[in-house]
Amino acid sequence: MDAGRANWDDNTTKVFLDLCIDEKNKINYNKKGLTKLGSPMLCVGGIGDRIPSCGSEGNLDPVVEENVAWLEDNVGRSSVGRVSQRSGKEHVVDSPPPKKSKSMEYYVERISESMIQRTMNERNLISREEEEVMEMLHLVEQDGVPNGSELYFIAAELFRSPARRASYRSITAAENRIAWLRWTWDNVKRK
């Protein structure tokens, strides 16, 4: 070799060109050169030999066994066919990142927030219901029923039901609403 260049004879050059032509015919070639698809490993045993499968390990000759051992020691799974030039830790590319589990404090915080939200929703519902009952009792007073009378307390008891509040509200005439209070109370007492 002179000046860092290979000195090939005609036979070696022909073998190399034949390999390149075969790979190009197999479409294992792009603008930059040969691709990794389908290309044989030239470092094991000689030109065209591949690493033997697990089933044929007993038939290996000592030179090939040394090459396989060297490959297993020096080549990581993510860089098969080449030795990593970058120093550092090898990472398996295909594996998903490890799942991060959340701490107990995180879950306790989520549960407490959920309970607080639920309590607030219940309080809002109760306060809306109380407001509606107060509105209905005010309407009963406007209809002429005095606060503290027996009919006023009957109305307060009947208005615990949303359906009864809606029924009372749907009646337009004041005297009909008062009659509805008496009639509904009598029917509720019978059951």
TORROGU-149147 format. One record per residue: residue number from 1; residue in one letter; x, y, z of N, C-alpha, C in turn. Coordinates in steps of 0.02 Angstrom, whole numbers, plus 50000, padded with zeros to 5 digits. Example, Ala and Ser with C-alpha at 12.3 -4.5 7.8 and 13.67 -1.06 7.14 Angstrom:
% residues 2
(pt 1, "A", (50660, 49716, 50390), (50615, 49775, 50390), (50660, 49835, 50390)),
(pt 2, "S", (50642, 49888, 50354), (50684, 49947, 50357), (50645, 50002, 50394)),
END
This chain:
% residues 191
(pt 1, "M", (50042, 49941, 50000), (50000, 50000, 50000), (50044, 50062, 50000)),
(pt 2, "D", (50024, 50110, 49960), (50061, 50172, 49960), (50013, 50229, 49972)),
(pt 3, "A", (50031, 50274, 50017), (49993, 50334, 50034), (49922, 50318, 50059)),
(pt 4, "G", (49913, 50263, 50095), (49849, 50247, 50125), (49797, 50220, 50076)),
(pt 5, "R", (49817, 50199, 50017), (49769, 50172, 49968), (49780, 50097, 49961)),
(pt 6, "A", (49724, 50062, 49946), (49728, 49990, 49936), (49757, 49976, 49867)),
(pt 7, "N", (49794, 49922, 49863), (49824, 49902, 49800), (49792, 49835, 49782)),
(pt 8, "W", (49740, 49836, 49739), (49702, 49776, 49723), (49726, 49748, 49657)),
(pt 9, "D", (49725, 49681, 49654), (49740, 49649, 49590), (49675, 49646, 49549)),
(pt 10, "D", (49679, 49624, 49488), (49621, 49623, 49443), (49566, 49577, 49470)),
(pt 11, "N", (49584, 49520, 49498), (49535, 49472, 49522), (49494, 49500, 49581)),
(pt 12, "T", (49528, 49533, 49628), (49494, 49563, 49686), (49448, 49619, 49664)),
(pt 13, "T", (49470, 49660, 49617), (49429, 49714, 49591), (49367, 49686, 49557)),
(pt 14, "K", (49374, 49631, 49519), (49317, 49600, 49485), (49267, 49573, 49535)),
(pt 15, "V", (49291, 49541, 49588), (49247, 49514, 49640), (49208, 49570, 49673)),
(pt 16, "F", (49242, 49625, 49689), (49209, 49683, 49721), (49156, 49712, 49675)),
(pt 17, "L", (49172, 49721, 49611), (49123, 49749, 49564), (49064, 49703, 49555)),
(pt 18, "D", (49076, 49637, 49552), (49021, 49589, 49546), (48974, 49593, 49607)),
(pt 19, "L", (49003, 49601, 49666), (48962, 49609, 49726), (48920, 49672, 49722)),
(pt 20, "C", (48950, 49727, 49701), (48914, 49790, 49695), (48857, 49785, 49644)),
(pt 21, "I", (48870, 49752, 49588), (48818, 49744, 49536), (48762, 49701, 49562)),
(pt 22, "D", (48779, 49646, 49598), (48727, 49603, 49626), (48683, 49641, 49675)),
(pt 23, "E", (48713, 49681, 49718), (48675, 49720, 49767), (48632, 49773, 49733)),
(pt 24, "K", (48658, 49803, 49680), (48618, 49853, 49644), (48559, 49819, 49610)),
(pt 25, "N", (48568, 49759, 49583), (48514, 49722, 49552), (48461, 49702, 49603)),
(pt 26, "K", (48481, 49692, 49665), (48434, 49675, 49719), (48402, 49738, 49748)),
(pt 27, "I", (48416, 49795, 49720), (48392, 49861, 49741), (48415, 49876, 49813)),
(pt 28, "N", (48476, 49856, 49828), (48507, 49872, 49892), (48557, 49929, 49882)),
(pt 29, "Y", (48536, 49980, 49845), (48583, 50032, 49825), (48545, 50098, 49822)),
(pt 30, "N", (48575, 50151, 49845), (48546, 50217, 49838), (48600, 50265, 49812)),
(pt 31, "K", (48587, 50330, 49812), (48635, 50378, 49784), (48702, 50378, 49819)),
(pt 32, "K", (48703, 50359, 49883), (48765, 50361, 49921), (48805, 50296, 49915)),
(pt 33, "G", (48772, 50242, 49897), (48807, 50177, 49892), (48762, 50121, 49915)),
(pt 34, "L", (48792, 50066, 49938), (48753, 50008, 49959), (48715, 50023, 50024)),
(pt 35, "T", (48656, 49994, 50029), (48617, 50001, 50090), (48629, 49940, 50134)),
(pt 36, "K", (48602, 49940, 50194), (48612, 49884, 50239), (48565, 49826, 50224)),
(pt 37, "L", (48513, 49838, 50184), (48465, 49786, 50169), (48496, 49731, 50127)),
(pt 38, "G", (48497, 49671, 50151), (48519, 49614, 50112), (48593, 49609, 50102)),
(pt 39, "S", (48633, 49653, 50128), (48705, 49649, 50116), (48736, 49599, 50163)),
(pt 40, "P", (48779, 49554, 50138), (48809, 49503, 50181), (48862, 49534, 50226)),
(pt 41, "M", (48875, 49500, 50281), (48927, 49524, 50327), (48994, 49497, 50303)),
(pt 42, "L", (49036, 49540, 50281), (49100, 49520, 50252), (49152, 49504, 50305)),
(pt 43, "C", (49139, 49522, 50368), (49190, 49513, 50420), (49192, 49442, 50448)),
(pt 44, "V", (49142, 49399, 50434), (49140, 49333, 50464), (49158, 49281, 50411)),
(pt 45, "G", (49214, 49250, 50419), (49234, 49193, 50378), (49257, 49210, 50308)),
(pt 46, "G", (49233, 49262, 50278), (49253, 49279, 50211), (49197, 49311, 50172)),
(pt 47, "I", (49207, 49322, 50108), (49159, 49357, 50067), (49095, 49317, 50060)),
(pt 48, "G", (49039, 49349, 50075), (48974, 49317, 50066), (48951, 49275, 50123)),
(pt 49, "D", (48992, 49260, 50173), (48970, 49219, 50230), (48929, 49263, 50277)),
(pt 50, "R", (48881, 49232, 50309), (48840, 49267, 50358), (48851, 49234, 50426)),
(pt 51, "I", (48830, 49269, 50479), (48835, 49239, 50546), (48788, 49179, 50547)),
(pt 52, "P", (48810, 49121, 50569), (48767, 49062, 50569), (48711, 49070, 50620)),
(pt 53, "S", (48656, 49034, 50606), (48599, 49037, 50652), (48613, 48995, 50714)),
(pt 54, "C", (48569, 49000, 50763), (48579, 48965, 50826), (48581, 48889, 50816)),
(pt 55, "G", (48545, 48863, 50766), (48542, 48791, 50756), (48606, 48762, 50730)),
(pt 56, "S", (48651, 48801, 50702), (48711, 48773, 50671), (48774, 48789, 50710)),
(pt 57, "E", (48768, 48807, 50774), (48827, 48827, 50811), (48875, 48769, 50821)),
(pt 58, "G", (48851, 48709, 50822), (48895, 48652, 50832), (48942, 48640, 50774)),
(pt 59, "N", (48927, 48665, 50715), (48966, 48653, 50655), (49017, 48707, 50641)),
(pt 60, "L", (49026, 48754, 50686), (49071, 48811, 50673), (49144, 48789, 50677)),
(pt 61, "D", (49183, 48820, 50634), (49255, 48808, 50640), (49283, 48860, 50688)),
(pt 62, "P", (49343, 48849, 50717), (49370, 48893, 50769), (49377, 48965, 50749)),
(pt 63, "V", (49395, 48981, 50687), (49404, 49050, 50666), (49337, 49087, 50667)),
(pt 64, "V", (49284, 49054, 50642), (49218, 49084, 50641), (49192, 49093, 50713)),
(pt 65, "E", (49206, 49043, 50757), (49184, 49049, 50827), (49217, 49109, 50860)),
(pt 66, "E", (49280, 49122, 50846), (49314, 49180, 50874), (49282, 49245, 50849)),
(pt 67, "N", (49266, 49246, 50784), (49235, 49306, 50756), (49166, 49319, 50787)),
(pt 68, "V", (49126, 49265, 50796), (49060, 49272, 50826), (49067, 49297, 50898)),
(pt 69, "A", (49114, 49268, 50935), (49125, 49289, 51005), (49146, 49363, 51007)),
(pt 70, "W", (49190, 49382, 50962), (49212, 49452, 50961), (49153, 49498, 50946)),
(pt 71, "L", (49110, 49478, 50896), (49052, 49519, 50879), (49004, 49526, 50937)),
(pt 72, "E", (48991, 49470, 50973), (48945, 49473, 51029), (48972, 49518, 51085)),
(pt 73, "D", (49037, 49519, 51094), (49067, 49561, 51146), (49071, 49634, 51127)),
(pt 74, "N", (49081, 49650, 51064), (49097, 49718, 51044), (49043, 49754, 51005)),
(pt 75, "V", (48990, 49721, 50985), (48938, 49754, 50944), (48873, 49751, 50982)),
(pt 76, "G", (48842, 49809, 50994), (48778, 49812, 51029), (48721, 49795, 50983)),
(pt 77, "R", (48662, 49780, 51011), (48604, 49761, 50971), (48582, 49817, 50924)),
(pt 78, "S", (48590, 49878, 50944), (48566, 49933, 50901), (48617, 49951, 50847)),
(pt 79, "S", (48675, 49920, 50848), (48725, 49937, 50797), (48754, 49874, 50765)),
(pt 80, "V", (48711, 49825, 50749), (48734, 49763, 50719), (48767, 49779, 50652)),
(pt 81, "G", (48825, 49751, 50641), (48859, 49761, 50578), (48911, 49816, 50581)),
(pt 82, "R", (48914, 49854, 50635), (48964, 49906, 50641), (48981, 49917, 50715)),
(pt 83, "V", (49039, 49940, 50727), (49061, 49953, 50795), (49048, 50026, 50810)),
(pt 84, "S", (49019, 50039, 50868), (49003, 50108, 50886), (49066, 50148, 50896)),
(pt 85, "Q", (49069, 50207, 50865), (49127, 50250, 50872), (49117, 50299, 50929)),
(pt 86, "R", (49056, 50307, 50952), (49041, 50354, 51005), (49047, 50317, 51072)),
(pt 87, "S", (49085, 50346, 51117), (49091, 50315, 51182), (49030, 50332, 51223)),
(pt 88, "G", (49014, 50289, 51268), (48956, 50302, 51311), (48912, 50241, 51315)),
(pt 89, "K", (48855, 50250, 51345), (48809, 50196, 51358), (48768, 50181, 51296)),
(pt 90, "E", (48760, 50116, 51280), (48719, 50096, 51224), (48646, 50096, 51246)),
(pt 91, "H", (48601, 50120, 51203), (48530, 50119, 51217), (48496, 50076, 51164)),
(pt 92, "V", (48450, 50033, 51185), (48411, 49995, 51137), (48358, 50042, 51109)),
(pt 93, "V", (48360, 50050, 51044), (48318, 50101, 51012), (48244, 50080, 51011)),
(pt 94, "D", (48230, 50016, 51003), (48162, 49993, 50993), (48121, 49989, 51057)),
(pt 95, "S", (48151, 49992, 51115), (48112, 49984, 51176), (48078, 50050, 51195)),
(pt 96, "P", (48016, 50046, 51222), (47981, 50107, 51243), (48014, 50134, 51306)),
(pt 97, "P", (48005, 50198, 51319), (48034, 50227, 51380), (48000, 50196, 51441)),
(pt 98, "P", (48036, 50192, 51496), (48006, 50162, 51555), (47946, 50203, 51579)),
(pt 99, "K", (47895, 50167, 51602), (47834, 50201, 51625), (47847, 50231, 51693)),
(pt 100, "K", (47830, 50295, 51699), (47841, 50330, 51763), (47778, 50321, 51805)),
(pt 101, "S", (47787, 50293, 51864), (47730, 50286, 51909), (47724, 50348, 51952)),
(pt 102, "K", (47663, 50367, 51965), (47651, 50427, 52004), (47655, 50410, 52078)),
(pt 103, "S", (47671, 50459, 52119), (47680, 50448, 52190), (47612, 50443, 52225)),
(pt 104, "M", (47614, 50418, 52286), (47553, 50411, 52326), (47523, 50480, 52340)),
(pt 105, "E", (47567, 50530, 52350), (47543, 50598, 52363), (47502, 50624, 52305)),
(pt 106, "Y", (47523, 50608, 52244), (47487, 50630, 52184), (47415, 50603, 52185)),
(pt 107, "Y", (47408, 50537, 52199), (47342, 50506, 52199), (47299, 50532, 52257)),
(pt 108, "V", (47329, 50542, 52316), (47292, 50569, 52373), (47267, 50640, 52356)),
(pt 109, "E", (47309, 50679, 52324), (47289, 50747, 52304), (47231, 50746, 52255)),
(pt 110, "R", (47234, 50700, 52204), (47180, 50695, 52155), (47115, 50674, 52189)),
(pt 111, "I", (47119, 50627, 52237), (47058, 50604, 52271), (47029, 50660, 52313)),
(pt 112, "S", (47072, 50696, 52349), (47046, 50751, 52391), (47015, 50806, 52348)),
(pt 113, "E", (47046, 50822, 52292), (47017, 50873, 52246), (46949, 50850, 52221)),
(pt 114, "S", (46944, 50785, 52205), (46881, 50758, 52180), (46827, 50762, 52234)),
(pt 115, "M", (46846, 50746, 52296), (46797, 50749, 52351), (46775, 50821, 52364)),
(pt 116, "I", (46822, 50868, 52361), (46805, 50939, 52371), (46757, 50962, 52316)),
(pt 117, "Q", (46772, 50943, 52253), (46729, 50963, 52197), (46659, 50933, 52205)),
(pt 118, "R", (46656, 50870, 52226), (46592, 50838, 52235), (46551, 50872, 52290)),
(pt 119, "T", (46584, 50889, 52345), (46551, 50923, 52401), (46524, 50991, 52378)),
(pt 120, "M", (46565, 51028, 52340), (46543, 51093, 52315), (46483, 51086, 52268)),
(pt 121, "N", (46485, 51035, 52225), (46428, 51024, 52180), (46365, 51008, 52219)),
(pt 122, "E", (46372, 50966, 52271), (46314, 50949, 52312), (46287, 51011, 52348)),
(pt 123, "R", (46333, 51052, 52374), (46312, 51114, 52408), (46276, 51161, 52360)),
(pt 124, "N", (46303, 51167, 52299), (46270, 51209, 52249), (46201, 51183, 52233)),
(pt 125, "L", (46195, 51117, 52227), (46130, 51088, 52212), (46081, 51101, 52269)),
(pt 126, "I", (46104, 51091, 52331), (46061, 51103, 52389), (46041, 51177, 52393)),
(pt 127, "S", (46089, 51221, 52383), (46072, 51293, 52387), (46025, 51314, 52331)),
(pt 128, "R", (46033, 51285, 52272), (45985, 51301, 52217), (45916, 51275, 52234)),
(pt 129, "E", (45914, 51215, 52263), (45850, 51186, 52282), (45817, 51228, 52338)),
(pt 130, "E", (45858, 51249, 52386), (45831, 51292, 52440), (45805, 51357, 52412)),
(pt 131, "E", (45841, 51387, 52365), (45818, 51450, 52334), (45752, 51440, 52299)),
(pt 132, "E", (45746, 51384, 52263), (45684, 51371, 52227), (45625, 51362, 52275)),
(pt 133, "V", (45636, 51325, 52331), (45583, 51316, 52381), (45564, 51383, 52411)),
(pt 134, "M", (45614, 51425, 52425), (45599, 51492, 52453), (45558, 51533, 52404)),
(pt 135, "E", (45574, 51529, 52340), (45535, 51564, 52288), (45463, 51540, 52288)),
(pt 136, "M", (45455, 51473, 52292), (45387, 51445, 52291), (45347, 51466, 52352)),
(pt 137, "L", (45380, 51467, 52411), (45345, 51488, 52472), (45327, 51562, 52468)),
(pt 138, "H", (45369, 51601, 52437), (45353, 51672, 52427), (45292, 51679, 52381)),
(pt 139, "L", (45288, 51636, 52330), (45231, 51637, 52286), (45167, 51617, 52324)),
(pt 140, "V", (45174, 51569, 52371), (45116, 51548, 52412), (45092, 51608, 52454)),
(pt 141, "E", (45140, 51646, 52482), (45121, 51705, 52521), (45086, 51757, 52477)),
(pt 142, "Q", (45110, 51765, 52414), (45079, 51812, 52368), (45007, 51790, 52350)),
(pt 143, "D", (44997, 51723, 52353), (44930, 51696, 52338), (44881, 51707, 52397)),
(pt 144, "G", (44906, 51733, 52453), (44861, 51749, 52509), (44867, 51702, 52568)),
(pt 145, "V", (44914, 51656, 52568), (44923, 51610, 52624), (44972, 51642, 52672)),
(pt 146, "P", (44951, 51654, 52736), (44997, 51687, 52783), (45054, 51641, 52805)),
(pt 147, "N", (45113, 51672, 52815), (45172, 51636, 52838), (45158, 51609, 52908)),
(pt 148, "G", (45172, 51545, 52919), (45160, 51514, 52984), (45094, 51479, 52990)),
(pt 149, "S", (45051, 51484, 52940), (44986, 51450, 52942), (44996, 51376, 52923)),
(pt 150, "E", (44942, 51336, 52936), (44945, 51265, 52922), (44956, 51253, 52847)),
(pt 151, "L", (44922, 51290, 52804), (44929, 51282, 52732), (44999, 51301, 52709)),
(pt 152, "Y", (45030, 51349, 52741), (45099, 51369, 52725), (45147, 51311, 52739)),
(pt 153, "F", (45137, 51277, 52797), (45180, 51220, 52814), (45168, 51160, 52768)),
(pt 154, "I", (45105, 51151, 52747), (45088, 51098, 52699), (45126, 51111, 52634)),
(pt 155, "A", (45125, 51174, 52611), (45160, 51193, 52550), (45235, 51180, 52557)),
(pt 156, "A", (45263, 51197, 52615), (45335, 51186, 52626), (45352, 51111, 52621)),
(pt 157, "E", (45308, 51069, 52648), (45319, 50997, 52645), (45312, 50971, 52573)),
(pt 158, "L", (45261, 50994, 52538), (45250, 50971, 52469), (45305, 50994, 52422)),
(pt 159, "F", (45334, 51052, 52435), (45384, 51080, 52390), (45453, 51046, 52397)),
(pt 160, "R", (45458, 50995, 52439), (45520, 50956, 52443), (45531, 50917, 52378)),
(pt 161, "S", (45476, 50905, 52342), (45479, 50867, 52279), (45485, 50916, 52221)),
(pt 162, "P", (45536, 50906, 52177), (45542, 50950, 52118), (45482, 50946, 52071)),
(pt 163, "A", (45451, 50886, 52067), (45393, 50878, 52023), (45334, 50919, 52049)),
(pt 164, "R", (45325, 50919, 52115), (45269, 50957, 52143), (45282, 51032, 52136)),
(pt 165, "R", (45344, 51054, 52143), (45359, 51125, 52133), (45342, 51146, 52061)),
(pt 166, "A", (45361, 51102, 52013), (45347, 51117, 51943), (45272, 51119, 51930)),
(pt 167, "S", (45235, 51074, 51961), (45162, 51073, 51952), (45131, 51137, 51980)),
(pt 168, "Y", (45152, 51158, 52040), (45125, 51218, 52071), (45140, 51279, 52027)),
(pt 169, "R", (45201, 51282, 52001), (45221, 51339, 51960), (45181, 51342, 51895)),
(pt 170, "S", (45161, 51285, 51869), (45126, 51284, 51804), (45053, 51307, 51809)),
(pt 171, "I", (45025, 51308, 51870), (44956, 51331, 51878), (44956, 51407, 51879)),
(pt 172, "T", (44912, 51438, 51838), (44914, 51510, 51829), (44874, 51549, 51881)),
(pt 173, "A", (44816, 51526, 51900), (44772, 51565, 51945), (44790, 51549, 52018)),
(pt 174, "A", (44791, 51601, 52061), (44810, 51593, 52131), (44762, 51548, 52169)),
(pt 175, "E", (44696, 51556, 52158), (44647, 51513, 52193), (44653, 51440, 52173)),
(pt 176, "N", (44672, 51427, 52110), (44682, 51358, 52087), (44745, 51328, 52119)),
(pt 177, "R", (44797, 51369, 52129), (44858, 51344, 52161), (44844, 51324, 52234)),
(pt 178, "I", (44805, 51365, 52269), (44788, 51350, 52339), (44746, 51286, 52342)),
(pt 179, "A", (44698, 51279, 52296), (44657, 51218, 52293), (44702, 51158, 52278)),
(pt 180, "W", (44751, 51167, 52234), (44798, 51112, 52218), (44837, 51091, 52281)),
(pt 181, "L", (44858, 51139, 52322), (44894, 51122, 52384), (44851, 51077, 52429)),
(pt 182, "R", (44788, 51095, 52440), (44743, 51056, 52483), (44731, 50987, 52453)),
(pt 183, "W", (44716, 50985, 52388), (44700, 50921, 52355), (44761, 50874, 52358)),
(pt 184, "T", (44821, 50900, 52342), (44881, 50858, 52342), (44896, 50833, 52412)),
(pt 185, "W", (44889, 50877, 52462), (44903, 50856, 52531), (44855, 50801, 52553)),
(pt 186, "D", (44792, 50806, 52535), (44743, 50754, 52553), (44762, 50687, 52520)),
(pt 187, "N", (44783, 50690, 52457), (44801, 50628, 52422), (44866, 50598, 52449)),
(pt 188, "V", (44913, 50640, 52471), (44976, 50615, 52499), (44962, 50582, 52566)),
(pt 189, "K", (44917, 50611, 52606), (44901, 50582, 52672), (44868, 50514, 52665)),
(pt 190, "R", (44829, 50502, 52613), (44793, 50438, 52604), (44841, 50381, 52589)),
(pt 191, "K", (44897, 50395, 52559), (44944, 50342, 52538), (44983, 50317, 52595)),
END
